[in-house]
Amino acid sequence: MASSSSAPLRVLTGITPSGTPHLGNYVGSIRHSVRQSVAPGVESFFFLADYHALIKVQEPALIQRSTLEIAASWLACGLDPERVTFYRQSDIVEIPELTWFLTCVTGKGVLNRAHAYKAQLDKNIAKGEDPDADVTAGLFMYPVLMGADILMFNAHKVPVGRDQVQHIEMARDMAQRFNHQYGEHFTLPEAEIDDAVATLPGLDGRKMSKSYGNTIAMFAPRAQLQKQIASIVTDSRAPGEPKDTEGSALFQIYQAFATAEETEALRKAYADGIGWGDAKQLLFERIDLEVAPLRARYEALMNDPAEIERILLIGAEKARSISRPFMADLRYAVGLRNLAAGRDKGGARKAAKVAKPSFKQYRERDGLFYFKLLDAHGATLLQSRGFASPQEAGRAIAALQQQRGAALATLAEQLEPTGPEELRAANEALEALAETTTSTNGS
């Protein structure tokens, strides 16, 4: 069942084992999440998303090695498996089953709008290839698996980057549709975006990312760490010439590790013309000061993989103490039941109230106003672009309600791209909404 308001706040965090952890992972996720995991009134779930890794990595040894490295990294950084639920996704056998349940209530049109899928289509089209070239069913269904990860444990909050907010919205849509069809079982999750968490630039100044090949290994030996920092791209200004902190990858990385006082001291040194070699040495020493103790713990864990395996299996059993009974409830709810147990008097649940399509209007953190058209099951049919005022968004909604199909064409630029199937479904929903309104007004 969905969690009650008196229950602890559940926060769920996952990381995909598709490479060696780097400082961007540490600053952008691990360090902050570990600190938050000890907050009072919070029940934290951390998992290694190894099923997700299969979508983009087809090297078994790499997945195994990366899973080990990432588990060791979280533990070395202070994650306490006694206080949190720390598990490997593939150890929770209920997750794939829930993925199928959610697949059966999720519209294809919703998945058509997923960013990762659309990005691959756009890439193929730009190259003149078949739009679905290299698109696996795994890539297409990625949001459903992510929805199962979240909904299995009825997480209230999911810390994500802004590029992942759409997946949380999709999980909400899945939960709403399942709840409507089978009764209230899922909590509606919310994305948690902490703008105070830094995004590190890499060696070339772009966002630190494995895909760019510009990372600084999180637990590299001292000599390797120093060598990587020495390769950070800087400009040609000589010692003695004032240097800009704005746009300086070196300065931004230092700021993510230093205190406010240390940051101001380096800012002044930039203005006074510090040489790049000296600045890089300062950065190396400051990073090493923080990671050296963690590195020692990491190396000890990496040399004892059996201990990590033991911790993960204990975490899996802890997680399954929740997922097993919950999945039993869900199986019963959808009709997968013991045939000898007889039927419920009056049915397994009360009939759901007759639902109808609806509009949802809201404001985002960017200050703009948006709306969605939801079908009778709570799934998104139309998603608007941002409007400067609620009045503008309201006028667009009114036009859709009054003009229906005609308005879909005139408002095309104010809506997120939709295909023929989605437009047809949206028009049918608008017609149904109009009929309901006419019937109500005439009664």
N, C-alpha and C positions, 0 to 999 in steps of 0.2 A: 504494500500500500504506500501511497505518497506519505512523505515524512510529515509529522505534525509540527506545528509552530514552536512547540516546547522542546523539540529535539535539538541537539547541537547543530551548528552550522556545518554542513558537509562541503568540503572543498576538494576537488579532484584535479590532479595534475599528471600529465603523461609526457613522455619523451620517446621519440622513435629511435631505436638503435640502428642507425644507418651510417655510422662513422665514429671517429674518435672525438670525444668531447673537447671543446675549445673554450677560450676565455669568454667568447660571446655567449655561450650556453651558461657559463658560470655567472656572469654579471646579469644577463637578461632573464634567467629563470632559476637556476639552482640556488644561488646565494639567498635571493629574496624568498623563495618558496620554503627553504629550510627554516629561515627565521620566522616566517608566518606559521609554520607547522606547530610551534609551541605556544601560539596565542591561546588564551583561555576561551572556552566555549566553542572551540573549533575541532571538528573531527576530520582529519586529513587522510586522503587516499593518494598514493603515488604509484604509478605503474609504468612498466617498460612495455611500450607499444610494439611488440615484435610482430604481431599480425600486420600492422601497418607497414612495417619495414619490407614485407614481401611484395608490396606494390611496386617499389622502385629498386629493390636490391635482390638480385638473383644469385648471389654468392653466399652459400650456406656458411662457410667459414667466417666471412665478414660479419654476418648477422650474429653468429655465436660470439665472436670476439668483441663486437660493439656492445652487445648486451652485457657482457662481463665488465667492460670498461665503464659503461654508463652506470651500472649498479654500484661499482666500486667508487665512482665519482660522487654519487649522491651520499653514500655512506661515509666517505672520507670527509665530506663537507658538513657532516654533523646530523644527517637524517637519522632519527632514532626509531628503529623498527618496533620498539616497545611502545612508543607513543603514537605511531601512525600505522596505517595499513599499507605495506610496501610489497608489491607483487608483480609478477610477470603476466602480461595479458593472456598469453597462450595457456597458462595454467588454470584459467577460469573458463571451464567448458561451457558454462551457461551463456557466455558472451556471444559466441557464434549462433546459438539457438535464438537469443533475443534479437540478433541482427536479422534473422529470417522473419521473426514476428513483425519487426518494424518495416522490413522490406514489403510486407504484405499490406501495409497501410500507408505507404509513402508513394505519392504520385511521381511518375517519371518526369513530369514537367518541373517538379522541385529540383530533382537531381540535374536536369538539363542546365540549371542556372548556377551550379556549383563552380566556384572560381577556378579550381584546378582543372576541371574538365573543360571549361570554356577556354582556358589559356592554351591547352593542348590543341583544341580545335582551331583557335586563331593562328597558332603557330603552323599547323598543317596547311591551312588555307593560304597563309602568307607564302608558303613554299610551293604552292600549287599542287599539293598532294590531296589524297582522299581525306576529308575532314576527320574521320575516325581512325586514321593510321596510327598505330602504336597505342591506341586507347584500349586498355584492358577493362574487363568488367570490374576488376578490383579498383581501378582508378575511378570509374564511374560510381561505384557503390561505396567509396571511401566515406562519404558523410554518414551513411547508415551505420557502418561499423563504429564510427566515432560517436554517433548517437547512442548506440548500445553500450559503449564504454561509460558514458555519462549517466544514462538512465538506469543501468543495472544497479547503481548504488545511490540513485536518487540524489545526485549532487545538487546543492543549491548554487554553488559558485564554481566557475571553471576559469582559472587564470589563462588568458590567451593574448596573443598579439592582435592588433587591429585587423590583420589579414585573415584571422581565424574566427572573427565574430559571426560570420555567415553560418559556420558550422553549428554554432550554439543556437542560432535562430532556427536552423533546420531541425535540431534535436527537440526544440520546443514544439515545432510543428508536428513532429512525429508523436511526441508525448500527448499533445492535445487530441490528435486524431485517434490514437489508441484509447485514450481515456473516454472519448466520446463513444467509441464503438463498444468498449468492453467494461466500462466503469472506471472510477478514479484509482489509478495505480501509480502514476508517475508524477513526481515533482517537476515543475517547469524550471529548467536550469537558467542561470543568468551568466553572461560573460563578465569577467572581472578584468578590467584593464587598468594597470597601475602605470600612469605616465611618469612616475618618479623612477621607475626601473629603466636603467640605461640600455640603449642599443649601441653596441660597440662597432666602430669602424674596423675594417681589417687592414692588412698590410698595405693595400693599395688605395685605402680611403673609402672604398665602398663598404656596405654593411658586411660585417664578418660572417662568412657563410662557406660551408663545405663546397657548395656549387660554384663559388667563385675561386676556390683554391687559395684564399687569402687569410687563412686562420692562424692563430697562435695556439698551439696545443696547451690544454689546461694544465697538465701535469708533466710537461716536458722537463727533462733534466736541466739543471742550471745552465750548463754550457749551451744546450740547444735553445733554451728560452732566450738567453742573451743574443744568440745568433739570429733568432727570428725577430727580436725587437730591433736589432741593428738593421734589418732589411725593410723597416717601415719607410714608405715613400715620403720624402720631405722635399722642400723647394731648394733652390740653389743659393739662398742667402748665406753669406759667410759669417763666421763668428764676429761679433761686434755690431752686426746689422740687426736692427729691431725686427722681430718676427710676429706674425699674426697668430693669435690663438684661434680665431674664427676659421673653421674649415681644416684645422690641424688635427689629423688622426692621432698623432702622438699625444697632443694635449688632451683630447677627448678620452683616450684610454687611461691616461694618468688620472684624470678627474674621476673616473669610475672607481678608482681604488683609494684615492687620497682623501684626507680630511679637507675641510673648507680652508683651513689655514695653509695646508700644504699646496692646495690648488692655487691660492692667491700668491704664494711665494713663487711658484712656477710661472704664473702669469706675469709677475714683475720681471722674472728672469728673461722671459720672452721679449719684453719691452726693452730690457737692457742688452739684448743681443746674445743670449746664450748660444753656444755652438750646438749643432745638432747632435754631435757625438756625446757631449755632456748631457744633453736633454734625454737622450736614449739611455744613457747609463742611469740617470735618476729614475726613469720609468722602470728599467729592469730591476733596480733595487727595491722600488716600492711594490711592484707586483710580487717579487720573490719573498718579500717580508710577509705577505699575506698567504701565499700558496705553499711556502716551504713546509710548514707543519702539516698541511693537508696532503702534500705530496708524499710525505713519509707514511701517513696512514693509507693512502691510495696504493703505494707500492706494496705494503704489507698485505692488503686485501687482494691485489692482483696475483700475489704469490700463494694465495690460499683460496682458489676458486671454489673448493668444496664448502668453505664457510659462507661464501656468497650464495651458493646454491641452497644451503641449509636455511639461510635467512629468507630467501625468496619463497621456499616451499612452506615455511611457517606463515609467511605473509599471505600466501595463496589460500591456506586453510582458514586463516582469519577472514579473508575476503569471501570465501565460499560459505562460511557460516551465515553470511548475509545473502549471497546469490542463490544458494540451493533452495532455501524455503521460498524466496521471492519468485524464483522461476517456477516452483511448484504452483504457486498462486496464479501466475500468469498462464501456465499451461491449462489450469482448470478454467480460467476466465475465457480462453479462446475455444474451449471445447475439447481439448486433448485430455480425456478423463478415463478413469477406470470404468469399463462398461458394466461391471457387476455391482457398482456402487449405487445404482438407481438414479433417478432424476430428482432435481430440486423441485419442491412444491412451488409452483408459480415461476419457475425459471431460475437461472443462476444469479440473475441480477434484475432489478427493476428496469423496465424499458426506459431507455434514454429519452429525455425530453426531445420533442421534435425540434431540430435545429434548423437554422437557415443561414444563408451566406451573410456576411457582415463586413463592414469596414472597420479597420483599426487605425486610428490617427495618433501619432506620437512625435516627440522631439528627440533628436539625437544630440550627442555631445558636441557635434560640429555647429550647433546652433540652428540647424535647418529643421524644417518640419516635413514629415513623411507620412504616407499611409499605405496600408495593405488591403487588398480584397481577399478575404478568407472564405473558403467554401464551407459547406455545412458541417464538415468534419474538422475545421480549424486549420486546414492546409492552405498555404499561400498560393493564390492564383495570379495576382498582380502585385507588383512592388513599385512604388513611385520613386522618382528621383527626389532630391531635396527641394523644398520650397522656402522662400524667404520669410513667409508668415503663415500662421495657421489659417488665415482667411483665404490665401491662395490655394492651399491644400484643400480647404473646405469647398471652394468653388469647383475644383477638379472633381471631387467626390460627387457633388451635386450634379455636375454634367454627366458623369457616368451613370448615376441613378436615373436621370431623366431621359438621356439620349441613348444610353446603352451602347449598342454596336457602333453607331455613328460616332460616339465620343471616343471609342477606343482608337479610331483612326486619327481624329483631330488631336488627341492628347498623346500620340505615340512618342513624341520627344520628351514628354514628362514622365514616361514609364520606363522601367528597366526593359531591355530587349526581351521580347517573348516570341515564341514560334506560333505557327498556325494552331497546334493542338491546345496550347495555353490560352490563346485568344478565343478559341471556340468554347473552352470550358469557362472562361471568364464571362463571355457573353451569355452563356446559359445560366450562370450564377446571377448575373444582373437581371435577366428575365425572371428568374425565380424570385428574386428579391422584390422586383416590381409587382409581381402577382400577389406576393404575401402582403405587401403594403396596400395594394388596391383592395384586397379581400378584407383587411383589417379596417380600412377607412370606410368600406361600404357596409360593414356589419353593424 
